[in-house]
């Protein structure tokens, strides 16, 4: 059988210095077909049997600590032996010396040496805080700390460029972490602690965190030294938050206490909220006393009316319980006394009283005092009493205020029912319609309505709006019904017959009810954004959002508006009012157009508003003078050398051929900045240098090439 690989290919390893080739192997990869491998001898040569063709040569197994710096190609011609050299170099090593700020060596720090996204080596420091890598191929790497010793902070990523036979040492520092111990105490106490408060912490390098407190205290650790601001955004249930900010400066490894004092929601609200129940009891007791008094006077008509109301209102008081008693049915879904329900309530009580009073007069006519008896009953007892048929001296038919009929139909005429259907049905229909209108507008977001969850019932809520201001429509509705009620009571007192209500009063009460419902239908306070400034913003910059109804009337101190950026989440709100909000764009947001939404203190969201997020990356646009000159300062011109979170920063890091050098930043105007570094070390004969700028907040620019003056 013919040999499939009749040709000879010799691969000769060419190291940068004497080397041990034990265990090394090479490979030859053809354009088509199978890879051929062979062992390397002590002389640094490997002989391979291959077919004619073109091959790419590589190390299959490298000699210890050595790396190929090329993958040469070779063509093998039939009948001819071929030789190819494979250059090798010794690798470089990275030594890390890790201490803290005291300084003390740190054991157990874990680092990854990364090339791109791939980890090529893992390093763990020993008791002396040192660790050295295995030899690594020449090239660019990043040393990234993966695990930090307890109580310390990670060091920044360290860029490394290795050349052959290189040995680089880097001193890295893990600063001791600082911490904040946050307590929320009830006013007047020094022990314990309240859980459930939300505290916003902002600090150096755009740091921001929200902490929910636990009892008795919450430790927020892992902080860098610097100045921190703490603000309590929401208080625990039944407490009011402390206004203002704490400003705390932390040193390395330092821990400081921050204590917020929250006032408990005062008992006044609870005690005042039971006034409805207390008044209910007083009313029922008063009616009982009235019934007993009238019982002794044999006024069974009053006894009947009072007894009916005692039963009805007593049941309402029992069912309603605390805090509102019999007034509970008059309270709307927002926890306030409802104007429309009050009209239904007062007319219900008035008509029930009147009907019970008149029914009692008819039922117990013979037991009433003589001057209060119906005329026919009195005549039967005293024949000399003036009767309906008697004539007066002038021949006119006599009348008496107390002369009434003997039957229900006479004291409660059938032709009066229509009036009272209007008086009762109008307010009831208005209450039902108003509730439906308000609910629909709340559901579709055109009406924001606060809820009084303190359980308070105040009589002035009948004619005031949610903000506590007098409302003309509510006042008119109440006033017209009070006038009609006064007429009803006066007529019933003068003539013990169910009064006939004037059509004018019926029109006024019905019209007021219609206007009341119409006012509910047009009432609206949807949240609206009218402007966002600036229209384009960098991460960590502040947006000012103008509009209306961000904090509707009746908003409690613990209720706040929120600002959300699509795909980012809620932003930190630094200032808020009903018509303006200020919010800080979160660090690290990628450049794009995002939709901003405000959610009011009552949970209603606005329409979206587009906001352009600008790139926060530092940008070098040129060099002063157009060239880098040996022995002279290098002045780079660009944008975003400072961050909005640190507008007063005086330094940025300039990388010149991957060597970091601090530079001084100054503002030029028109959005341009300049960073100046001392005379850079430019290699002899170099015609250009590679430059990048890292802003004060750690955002690095792209690398650009700058020509060198010759």
C-alpha positions as CSV (number, residue, x, y, z in Angstrom):
1,X,0.0,0.0,0.0
2,X,1.3,3.5,-0.9
3,X,2.2,5.8,2.0
4,X,-0.4,8.5,2.3
5,X,2.2,10.9,3.9
6,X,5.4,10.3,1.9
7,X,6.9,13.8,2.4
8,X,9.0,15.1,5.3
9,X,8.4,18.3,7.1
10,X,10.8,19.5,9.8
11,X,9.6,22.0,12.3
12,X,12.4,23.7,14.2
13,X,11.7,25.6,17.4
14,X,13.6,28.9,17.7
15,X,13.6,30.2,21.3
16,X,14.7,33.6,22.4
17,X,17.2,31.9,24.7
18,X,18.2,28.4,25.7
19,X,15.2,26.2,26.6
20,X,14.2,22.8,27.7
21,X,11.9,21.2,25.0
22,X,10.8,18.2,27.0
23,X,7.2,17.4,26.4
24,X,6.7,19.9,23.6
25,X,4.7,19.0,20.6
26,X,3.9,20.8,17.3
27,X,1.0,20.5,14.9
28,X,0.7,21.0,11.1
29,X,-2.8,21.9,9.9
30,X,-3.5,21.4,6.2
31,X,-6.0,23.4,4.2
32,X,-7.9,20.1,3.8
33,X,-7.5,16.9,5.6
34,X,-6.3,15.9,9.1
35,X,-4.0,17.6,11.5
36,X,-0.6,16.0,11.9
37,X,1.3,16.3,15.2
38,X,4.7,15.3,16.4
39,X,7.0,15.4,19.4
40,X,9.9,17.8,19.7
41,X,13.3,16.4,20.4
42,X,16.0,17.7,22.7
43,X,17.4,19.5,19.7
44,X,14.3,21.5,19.3
45,X,13.2,19.8,16.1
46,X,10.1,17.8,15.2
47,X,10.0,15.6,12.0
48,X,6.5,15.1,10.5
49,X,5.4,12.9,7.7
50,X,2.9,14.8,5.6
51,X,1.3,14.8,2.2
52,X,2.2,17.5,-0.3
53,X,0.3,20.7,0.4
54,X,0.2,23.9,2.5
55,X,0.3,23.7,6.3
56,X,-0.1,26.1,9.2
57,X,2.4,25.4,12.0
58,X,1.6,25.8,15.7
59,X,2.5,24.6,19.1
60,X,0.3,21.7,20.3
61,X,2.1,21.6,23.6
62,X,4.4,24.5,24.5
63,X,7.7,24.1,26.4
64,X,7.3,25.2,30.0
65,X,7.0,29.0,30.2
66,X,7.3,29.6,26.5
67,X,4.9,30.8,23.8
68,X,4.9,30.9,20.0
69,X,4.8,34.4,18.7
70,X,3.6,33.4,15.2
71,X,1.9,30.6,13.3
72,X,3.9,30.3,10.1
73,X,2.7,28.6,6.9
74,X,4.8,26.3,4.8
75,X,4.2,24.6,1.4
76,X,5.4,21.0,1.0
77,X,6.3,20.0,-2.6
78,X,6.1,16.3,-3.6
79,X,9.5,14.6,-3.5
80,X,11.0,17.4,-1.5
81,X,11.7,17.8,2.2
82,X,10.6,21.1,3.8
83,X,11.8,22.9,6.9
84,X,10.1,25.7,8.8
85,X,11.1,27.7,11.9
86,X,8.6,28.4,14.7
87,X,9.8,31.4,16.9
88,X,9.3,31.1,20.6
89,X,9.6,33.6,23.5
90,X,9.6,33.2,27.2
91,X,6.5,34.6,28.9
92,X,6.2,37.3,31.4
93,X,4.9,37.2,35.0
94,X,2.6,39.4,37.1
95,X,3.3,39.8,40.8
96,X,0.7,41.4,43.0
97,X,1.4,42.9,46.4
98,X,-1.9,43.6,48.2
99,X,-2.2,45.6,51.4
100,X,-4.9,47.7,53.1
101,X,-4.7,51.4,53.9
102,X,-3.0,50.9,57.3
103,X,-1.0,49.3,55.5
104,X,-1.2,45.6,56.3
105,X,-0.7,42.6,53.9
106,X,-4.0,41.0,53.0
107,X,-4.3,37.3,52.6
108,X,-7.0,35.6,50.5
109,X,-7.6,38.3,47.9
110,X,-8.6,36.6,44.6
111,X,-7.7,38.1,41.3
112,X,-8.4,37.1,37.7
113,X,-6.0,37.9,34.9
114,X,-8.3,38.5,31.9
115,X,-7.7,38.8,28.2
116,X,-10.9,40.2,26.9
117,X,-13.7,38.3,28.5
118,X,-11.6,35.2,29.1
119,X,-9.8,34.5,32.4
120,X,-6.3,33.1,31.7
121,X,-5.1,32.9,35.3
122,X,-6.4,33.1,38.8
123,X,-4.3,34.5,41.6
124,X,-4.8,34.2,45.4
125,X,-2.6,36.2,47.8
126,X,-0.8,34.5,50.6
127,X,-0.2,35.6,54.2
128,X,2.3,38.1,53.0
129,X,-0.2,39.6,50.6
130,X,1.8,38.5,47.6
131,X,1.1,36.3,44.6
132,X,2.9,35.7,41.3
133,X,1.3,34.4,38.2
134,X,2.6,31.6,36.0
135,X,4.4,32.8,32.8
136,X,1.9,34.5,30.5
137,X,2.1,35.1,26.8
138,X,3.1,38.6,25.8
139,X,0.1,40.9,25.3
140,X,-2.4,43.1,27.1
141,X,-4.3,41.9,30.1
142,X,-6.6,43.3,32.8
143,X,-6.1,42.2,36.4
144,X,-9.6,42.2,38.1
145,X,-10.2,41.6,41.8
146,X,-12.9,38.9,42.1
147,X,-13.0,38.3,45.9
148,X,-12.1,40.9,48.5
149,X,-11.0,40.0,52.1
150,X,-13.8,40.6,54.6
151,X,-14.3,44.2,55.6
152,X,-12.4,45.7,52.6
153,X,-13.1,47.2,49.3
154,X,-12.0,46.0,45.9
155,X,-9.1,47.7,44.1
156,X,-9.7,49.2,40.6
157,X,-9.0,47.0,37.6
158,X,-5.3,47.2,36.6
159,X,-4.3,47.1,32.9
160,X,-1.1,45.2,32.2
161,X,1.0,44.9,29.1
162,X,3.6,42.1,29.1
163,X,6.5,41.6,26.8
164,X,8.8,38.6,26.6
165,X,10.8,37.7,29.7
166,X,8.8,40.5,31.5
167,X,8.3,40.5,35.3
168,X,5.9,43.2,36.4
169,X,5.0,43.9,40.0
170,X,1.9,45.9,41.0
171,X,1.1,47.2,44.5
172,X,-2.7,47.2,45.0
173,X,-4.6,48.5,47.9
174,X,-7.9,47.3,49.4
175,X,-9.1,50.1,51.6
176,X,-10.9,49.2,54.8
177,X,-14.7,49.6,54.2
178,X,-16.6,52.2,56.1
179,X,-20.2,51.7,57.3
180,X,-23.3,53.5,58.5
181,X,-25.5,52.3,61.3
182,X,-29.0,53.7,60.7
183,X,-31.5,53.9,63.5
184,X,-35.1,55.2,63.4
185,X,-36.4,56.0,66.8
186,X,-39.7,57.3,68.0
187,X,-39.5,60.9,69.3
188,X,-38.6,61.0,73.0
189,X,-37.0,57.5,73.0
190,X,-33.4,56.5,73.0
191,X,-33.8,52.7,72.7
192,X,-35.4,50.2,70.4
193,X,-35.8,51.1,66.8
194,X,-38.5,51.2,64.1
195,X,-38.5,48.9,61.1
196,X,-40.0,49.8,57.7
197,X,-38.5,53.2,57.1
198,X,-37.0,53.9,53.7
199,X,-33.7,55.8,53.7
200,X,-31.9,57.0,50.5
201,X,-28.1,57.2,50.7
202,X,-26.0,59.1,48.1
203,X,-22.3,59.4,48.2
204,X,-19.0,59.8,46.2
205,X,-18.5,58.4,42.7
206,X,-22.3,58.6,42.0
207,X,-23.0,56.1,44.8
208,X,-26.7,55.6,45.6
209,X,-28.7,53.1,47.6
210,X,-32.0,52.8,49.3
211,X,-32.2,51.0,52.6
212,X,-35.2,49.7,54.4
213,X,-34.6,49.8,58.1
214,X,-34.9,46.9,60.5
215,X,-35.3,46.9,64.3
216,X,-33.4,47.9,66.3
217,X,-30.8,49.2,63.7
218,X,-29.6,48.6,60.2
219,X,-25.9,48.5,59.3
220,X,-25.1,49.5,55.7
221,X,-21.5,48.4,55.1
222,X,-19.0,48.3,52.2
223,X,-18.7,52.0,51.7
224,X,-15.8,54.0,50.5
225,X,-14.4,57.0,52.5
226,X,-16.1,60.2,51.6
227,X,-19.2,62.4,52.2
228,X,-22.6,60.8,52.3
229,X,-26.1,62.3,52.4
230,X,-29.0,60.4,54.0
231,X,-32.6,61.3,53.6
232,X,-35.6,59.5,55.0
233,X,-38.1,59.1,52.2
234,X,-40.9,57.2,53.9
235,X,-41.6,56.6,57.6
236,X,-42.8,53.4,59.2
237,X,-46.6,52.9,59.5
238,X,-48.2,55.3,62.0
239,X,-45.2,57.6,62.1
240,X,-44.2,60.8,60.2
241,X,-40.7,61.0,58.7
242,X,-38.0,63.4,59.8
243,X,-37.5,66.1,57.2
244,X,-34.1,67.2,55.9
245,X,-30.8,65.5,55.2
246,X,-28.0,64.0,57.3
247,X,-24.5,64.7,56.0
248,X,-21.9,62.3,57.2
249,X,-18.2,62.1,56.3
250,X,-16.7,58.7,56.7
251,X,-13.0,57.8,56.9
252,X,-11.5,54.5,55.8
253,X,-12.7,51.7,58.1
254,X,-14.9,54.1,60.0
255,X,-18.4,53.4,61.2
256,X,-20.9,56.2,62.2
257,X,-24.4,56.2,63.6
258,X,-27.2,58.1,62.0
259,X,-30.4,58.4,63.9
260,X,-33.7,59.6,62.5
261,X,-36.5,60.6,64.9
262,X,-40.0,60.0,63.8
263,X,-43.1,61.4,65.5
264,X,-45.9,59.0,66.1
265,X,-49.2,60.0,64.4
266,X,-50.7,61.9,67.3
267,X,-53.6,60.4,69.3
268,X,-55.6,63.6,68.5
269,X,-56.5,62.2,65.1
270,X,-57.8,59.0,66.7
271,X,-59.7,60.8,69.5
272,X,-61.2,63.3,67.2
273,X,-62.2,60.5,64.8
274,X,-64.5,59.0,67.5
275,X,-66.5,62.2,67.8
276,X,-69.0,60.8,65.4
277,X,-69.6,57.8,67.6
278,X,-69.8,60.0,70.7
279,X,-72.3,62.4,69.0
280,X,-74.3,59.3,67.9
281,X,-74.7,58.2,71.5
282,X,-75.6,61.7,72.7
283,X,-78.3,61.9,70.0
284,X,-79.8,58.6,70.8
285,X,-79.7,59.3,74.5
286,X,-81.3,62.7,73.9
287,X,-84.1,61.1,71.9
288,X,-84.7,58.7,74.8
289,X,-84.9,61.6,77.3
290,X,-87.3,63.4,74.9
291,X,-89.5,60.3,74.6
292,X,-89.7,59.9,78.4
293,X,-90.5,63.6,78.9
294,X,-93.2,63.5,76.3
295,X,-94.5,60.3,77.8
296,X,-95.2,62.1,81.1
297,X,-96.9,64.8,79.1
298,X,-99.1,62.2,77.3
299,X,-97.7,63.5,74.0
300,X,-97.9,60.2,72.3
301,X,-97.2,61.8,68.9
302,X,-93.8,62.9,70.0
303,X,-93.2,59.6,71.9
304,X,-94.0,57.7,68.6
305,X,-91.6,59.9,66.5
306,X,-88.8,59.7,69.1
307,X,-89.2,56.0,69.6
308,X,-88.9,55.3,65.8
309,X,-85.8,57.4,65.6
310,X,-84.2,55.9,68.7
311,X,-84.6,52.4,67.2
312,X,-83.4,53.5,63.7
313,X,-80.5,55.7,64.8
314,X,-79.6,53.3,67.7
315,X,-79.2,50.4,65.2
316,X,-77.1,52.6,62.9
317,X,-74.9,53.6,65.9
318,X,-74.4,50.0,66.9
319,X,-73.7,48.7,63.4
320,X,-71.5,51.7,62.5
321,X,-69.5,51.4,65.7
322,X,-66.4,53.4,66.2
323,X,-65.2,55.8,65.0
324,X,-68.3,57.2,63.2
325,X,-71.4,55.6,64.7
326,X,-74.6,56.6,63.0
327,X,-72.7,58.9,60.6
328,X,-70.9,55.9,58.9
329,X,-73.5,55.7,56.1
330,X,-72.7,59.4,55.3
331,X,-69.0,58.7,54.7
332,X,-67.8,58.3,51.1
333,X,-65.2,56.0,49.7
334,X,-62.6,58.7,50.3
335,X,-63.1,58.6,54.1
336,X,-64.8,62.0,54.2
337,X,-68.4,63.0,54.8
338,X,-70.2,63.0,51.5
339,X,-72.2,66.0,50.6
340,X,-74.7,64.0,48.6
341,X,-75.2,61.4,51.2
342,X,-75.8,64.0,53.9
343,X,-78.8,65.3,51.8
344,X,-80.2,61.8,51.7
345,X,-79.6,61.4,55.4
346,X,-81.2,64.6,56.6
347,X,-84.3,64.1,54.5
348,X,-84.7,60.5,55.5
349,X,-84.6,61.5,59.2
350,X,-86.9,64.4,58.7
351,X,-89.5,62.5,56.7
352,X,-89.4,59.5,59.1
353,X,-89.9,61.8,62.1
354,X,-92.8,63.6,60.4
355,X,-94.6,60.4,59.4
356,X,-94.1,58.8,62.8
357,X,-95.3,62.0,64.5
358,X,-98.4,62.2,62.4
359,X,-99.1,58.5,62.7
360,X,-98.8,58.8,66.4
361,X,-101.3,61.7,66.5
362,X,-103.9,59.6,64.7
363,X,-103.3,56.4,66.5
364,X,-103.2,57.8,70.0
365,X,-105.7,60.7,69.4
366,X,-107.9,60.0,72.4
367,X,-104.9,59.9,74.7
368,X,-103.5,63.3,73.7
369,X,-104.0,66.4,75.8
370,X,-107.4,67.9,74.9
371,X,-105.9,71.0,73.2
372,X,-103.9,68.7,70.9
373,X,-106.7,66.3,70.0
374,X,-108.2,66.2,66.5
375,X,-111.4,68.3,66.4
376,X,-113.9,65.5,66.2
377,X,-112.4,63.7,69.1
378,X,-112.5,66.9,71.3
379,X,-116.1,67.6,70.3
380,X,-117.1,64.1,71.4
381,X,-115.8,64.9,74.8
382,X,-117.2,68.4,75.1
383,X,-120.4,69.2,73.2
384,X,-119.8,72.9,73.7
385,X,-116.6,72.8,71.8
386,X,-116.7,74.6,68.5
387,X,-117.3,72.1,65.7
388,X,-116.5,72.2,62.0
389,X,-120.1,73.1,61.2
390,X,-120.4,76.0,63.8
391,X,-120.5,79.5,62.5
392,X,-118.5,82.5,63.6
393,X,-120.2,85.8,64.5
394,X,-119.3,87.1,61.0
395,X,-120.6,83.9,59.4
396,X,-117.3,82.5,58.3
397,X,-116.2,79.0,58.8
398,X,-114.0,78.7,62.0
399,X,-110.5,77.3,61.9
400,X,-108.1,76.2,64.6
401,X,-104.4,75.4,64.3
402,X,-105.0,72.1,66.0
403,X,-107.9,70.9,64.0
404,X,-106.8,67.9,61.9
405,X,-108.4,64.9,60.3
406,X,-109.1,61.7,62.0
407,X,-107.4,59.3,59.6
408,X,-104.0,58.7,58.1
409,X,-105.2,59.8,54.7
410,X,-106.2,63.2,56.1
411,X,-102.9,63.9,57.9
412,X,-100.8,62.4,55.1
413,X,-102.7,63.3,51.9
414,X,-101.9,61.1,48.9
415,X,-101.2,64.1,46.7
416,X,-98.1,65.0,48.8
417,X,-96.1,61.8,48.0
418,X,-94.7,63.2,44.8
419,X,-93.1,66.0,46.6
420,X,-91.2,63.7,49.0
421,X,-90.2,61.3,46.3
422,X,-88.4,64.3,44.7
423,X,-86.9,65.4,48.1
424,X,-85.7,61.9,48.9
425,X,-85.1,60.5,45.4
426,X,-83.2,63.5,44.1
427,X,-80.4,63.4,46.6
428,X,-80.3,59.6,46.5
429,X,-80.0,59.6,42.7
430,X,-77.4,62.4,42.9
431,X,-75.3,60.3,45.4
432,X,-75.4,57.2,43.2
433,X,-74.6,59.1,40.0
434,X,-71.8,61.1,41.7
435,X,-70.2,57.9,43.0
436,X,-70.3,56.3,39.6
437,X,-68.8,59.4,37.9
438,X,-66.0,59.8,40.4
439,X,-65.1,56.1,40.3
440,X,-65.0,56.1,36.5
441,X,-62.7,59.2,36.4
442,X,-60.4,57.8,39.1
443,X,-60.2,54.5,37.1
444,X,-59.2,56.3,33.9
445,X,-56.7,58.6,35.7
446,X,-58.5,61.9,35.0
447,X,-59.3,62.4,38.7
448,X,-57.0,61.9,41.6
449,X,-58.7,61.7,45.0
450,X,-56.9,61.3,48.4
451,X,-58.3,59.0,51.0
452,X,-58.6,60.2,54.6
453,X,-57.6,57.0,56.4
454,X,-57.3,58.7,59.8
455,X,-61.0,58.0,60.4
456,X,-61.8,61.7,61.1
457,X,-65.3,63.0,60.5
458,X,-65.6,66.8,60.4
459,X,-68.8,68.6,59.8
460,X,-67.2,71.1,57.5
461,X,-66.3,68.4,55.0
462,X,-70.0,68.7,53.8
463,X,-69.2,72.0,52.0
464,X,-65.4,71.7,51.5
465,X,-63.3,70.0,48.8
466,X,-60.5,67.6,49.4
467,X,-58.0,70.4,49.9
468,X,-60.2,71.8,52.7
469,X,-61.4,74.8,50.7
470,X,-65.0,75.9,50.6
471,X,-66.8,74.6,47.5
472,X,-69.5,76.8,46.0
473,X,-71.4,73.9,44.4
474,X,-71.4,71.8,47.5
475,X,-72.4,74.8,49.7
476,X,-75.3,75.7,47.4
477,X,-76.5,72.1,47.3
478,X,-76.5,72.0,51.1
479,X,-78.0,75.5,51.6
480,X,-81.0,74.8,49.3
481,X,-81.8,71.6,51.1
482,X,-81.4,73.3,54.5
483,X,-83.9,76.0,53.4
484,X,-86.4,73.3,52.2
485,X,-85.9,71.4,55.4
486,X,-86.6,74.5,57.5
487,X,-89.8,75.1,55.6
488,X,-90.8,71.4,56.2
489,X,-90.2,71.7,60.0
490,X,-92.0,75.1,60.3
491,X,-95.1,73.9,58.5
492,X,-95.3,70.6,60.4
493,X,-95.0,72.5,63.7
494,X,-97.8,74.9,62.7
495,X,-100.1,72.4,61.0
496,X,-99.9,68.7,62.0
497,X,-100.3,67.6,58.4
498,X,-97.6,66.4,56.0
499,X,-96.7,69.8,54.4
500,X,-97.1,70.4,50.7
501,X,-93.7,71.6,49.5
502,X,-93.6,74.7,47.2
503,X,-92.6,73.9,43.6
504,X,-89.9,76.6,43.9
505,X,-88.2,74.8,46.7
506,X,-88.5,71.5,44.8
507,X,-86.9,73.1,41.8
508,X,-84.1,74.6,43.8
509,X,-83.2,71.3,45.5
510,X,-83.5,69.3,42.3
511,X,-81.5,71.8,40.3
512,X,-78.8,71.9,43.0
513,X,-78.5,68.1,42.9
514,X,-78.2,68.2,39.1
515,X,-75.5,70.9,39.3
516,X,-73.7,68.8,42.0
517,X,-73.6,65.7,39.7
518,X,-72.5,67.9,36.7
519,X,-69.7,69.4,38.8
520,X,-68.4,65.8,39.6
521,X,-68.6,65.0,35.9
522,X,-66.3,67.9,34.8
523,X,-64.0,67.8,37.8
524,X,-60.5,66.6,36.9
525,X,-56.9,66.9,38.0
526,X,-54.9,64.4,35.8
527,X,-51.1,64.7,36.2
528,X,-49.5,66.4,33.2
529,X,-45.9,67.0,32.2
530,X,-45.4,70.3,30.4
531,X,-41.6,70.3,30.1
532,X,-38.4,68.5,30.9
533,X,-35.2,70.5,31.1
534,X,-32.7,69.8,29.8
535,X,-34.1,67.9,26.8
536,X,-30.7,66.0,26.5
537,X,-29.0,64.9,29.7
538,X,-25.9,63.0,30.8
539,X,-26.0,60.3,33.4
540,X,-25.8,61.8,37.0
541,X,-27.2,65.1,35.7
542,X,-30.4,66.5,37.2
543,X,-33.7,66.8,35.3
544,X,-36.3,69.4,36.1
545,X,-39.8,68.2,35.3
546,X,-42.5,70.8,35.2
547,X,-46.2,70.1,35.1
548,X,-49.2,69.9,37.3
549,X,-51.0,67.7,39.8
550,X,-47.9,65.7,40.8
551,X,-48.9,66.1,44.5
552,X,-52.7,66.5,44.5
553,X,-54.5,68.2,47.3
554,X,-54.7,66.1,50.4
555,X,-51.4,64.3,49.8
556,X,-49.9,63.1,53.1
557,X,-46.3,63.9,54.1
558,X,-45.3,60.2,53.6
559,X,-46.7,60.1,50.1
560,X,-44.3,61.1,47.3
561,X,-44.2,61.3,43.5
562,X,-41.8,59.1,41.6
563,X,-39.9,59.5,38.3
564,X,-39.3,56.5,36.1
565,X,-37.1,56.2,33.1
566,X,-37.9,53.4,30.7
567,X,-35.5,50.5,31.1
568,X,-33.7,52.2,34.0
569,X,-36.3,52.3,36.8
570,X,-37.1,55.0,39.4
571,X,-34.7,57.9,39.6
572,X,-33.7,59.7,42.8
573,X,-36.0,62.6,43.4
574,X,-34.2,65.5,45.1
575,X,-37.1,68.0,45.1
576,X,-40.8,67.8,44.7
577,X,-43.9,70.0,44.6
578,X,-47.3,69.8,42.9
579,X,-45.9,71.5,39.7
580,X,-42.2,70.6,39.7
581,X,-39.9,67.7,40.3
582,X,-36.1,67.3,40.2
583,X,-34.6,63.9,39.6
584,X,-31.1,62.6,39.0
585,X,-30.5,60.4,36.1
586,X,-28.9,57.1,37.2
587,X,-25.2,56.6,36.5
588,X,-24.3,54.2,33.7
589,X,-27.4,54.7,31.6
590,X,-26.5,54.0,28.0
591,X,-26.9,56.7,25.4
592,X,-30.4,56.5,23.8
593,X,-33.8,58.1,23.8
594,X,-35.9,56.9,26.8
595,X,-39.4,57.6,27.9
596,X,-39.9,59.4,31.2
597,X,-43.0,58.9,33.4
598,X,-44.1,60.7,36.6
599,X,-46.2,58.7,39.0
600,X,-48.0,61.0,41.4
601,X,-48.2,60.6,45.1
602,X,-51.6,58.9,44.6
603,X,-50.2,56.3,42.0
604,X,-51.5,57.9,38.8
605,X,-49.0,57.9,35.9
606,X,-48.5,60.7,33.3
607,X,-48.2,60.2,29.6
608,X,-44.6,59.4,28.6
609,X,-42.1,62.2,27.8
610,X,-39.1,61.4,25.6
611,X,-35.7,62.3,27.1
612,X,-32.4,62.0,25.2
613,X,-29.6,60.4,27.3
614,X,-26.2,61.5,26.0
615,X,-23.1,59.4,26.0
616,X,-21.2,59.9,29.3
617,X,-17.9,58.5,27.8
618,X,-15.0,60.8,27.8
619,X,-14.1,61.9,24.3
620,X,-10.7,63.3,23.1
621,X,-11.2,65.5,20.0
622,X,-7.7,66.8,19.6
623,X,-4.4,68.0,21.1
624,X,-3.4,71.6,21.6
625,X,-0.9,72.4,18.9
626,X,-1.8,69.4,16.9
627,X,1.3,67.4,17.9
628,X,2.8,65.8,21.0
629,X,6.2,67.3,21.7
630,X,9.0,65.7,23.7
631,X,9.8,67.6,26.9
632,X,6.6,69.7,26.8
633,X,3.2,69.2,28.6
634,X,0.5,67.4,26.6
635,X,-2.8,69.2,26.5
636,X,-5.7,67.1,25.3
637,X,-9.0,68.7,24.3
638,X,-12.3,66.9,24.5
639,X,-15.6,66.5,26.4
640,X,-16.9,64.7,29.5
641,X,-13.6,64.7,31.3
642,X,-15.7,65.7,34.3
643,X,-18.9,64.0,35.4
644,X,-22.1,65.9,36.4
645,X,-21.9,64.0,39.7
646,X,-18.5,65.6,40.3
647,X,-18.5,68.9,38.4
648,X,-15.7,70.3,40.4
649,X,-13.2,67.5,39.7
650,X,-9.7,68.8,39.1
651,X,-8.1,65.6,37.8
652,X,-8.6,62.9,35.2
653,X,-6.3,60.0,34.3
654,X,-4.5,60.1,30.9
655,X,-3.2,56.8,29.4
656,X,-0.2,57.4,27.2
657,X,0.8,54.1,25.5
658,X,-1.2,52.3,28.3
659,X,0.8,54.1,31.1
660,X,-1.6,56.0,33.5
661,X,-0.7,59.6,34.3
662,X,-2.8,62.0,36.3
663,X,-3.8,65.2,34.5
664,X,-5.3,68.5,35.5
665,X,-8.8,69.4,34.1
666,X,-10.0,72.8,33.2
667,X,-13.1,74.2,31.4
668,X,-12.6,75.9,28.0
669,X,-16.2,76.7,27.1
670,X,-18.7,75.6,24.6
671,X,-18.8,72.2,26.3
672,X,-15.1,71.6,25.8
673,X,-12.6,70.7,28.5
674,X,-8.8,70.4,28.6
675,X,-6.7,68.0,30.5
676,X,-3.0,68.7,30.9
677,X,-0.3,66.2,31.8
678,X,3.4,66.8,32.4
679,X,5.8,66.1,29.6
680,X,5.2,62.5,28.7
681,X,7.9,59.9,28.2
682,X,7.9,59.4,24.4
683,X,10.1,56.6,23.1
684,X,13.0,57.6,20.9
685,X,12.1,57.3,17.3
686,X,8.3,57.1,17.9
687,X,6.2,58.9,15.4
688,X,3.0,58.6,17.3
689,X,1.6,57.9,20.7
690,X,-1.7,56.2,21.7
691,X,-3.8,58.3,24.1
692,X,-7.0,57.8,26.1
693,X,-8.6,59.8,29.0
694,X,-10.5,58.3,31.9
695,X,-12.9,60.8,33.5
696,X,-13.1,61.7,37.1
697,X,-15.8,59.1,37.5
698,X,-13.9,56.3,35.8
699,X,-15.4,56.4,32.3
700,X,-12.7,55.9,29.7
701,X,-12.5,57.3,26.2
702,X,-11.6,55.5,23.1
703,X,-7.9,55.3,22.3
704,X,-6.7,57.8,19.6
705,X,-3.4,58.2,17.9
706,X,-1.5,61.5,18.2
707,X,1.5,62.3,16.0
708,X,4.8,63.2,17.6
709,X,6.8,66.2,16.5
710,X,10.1,65.1,15.0
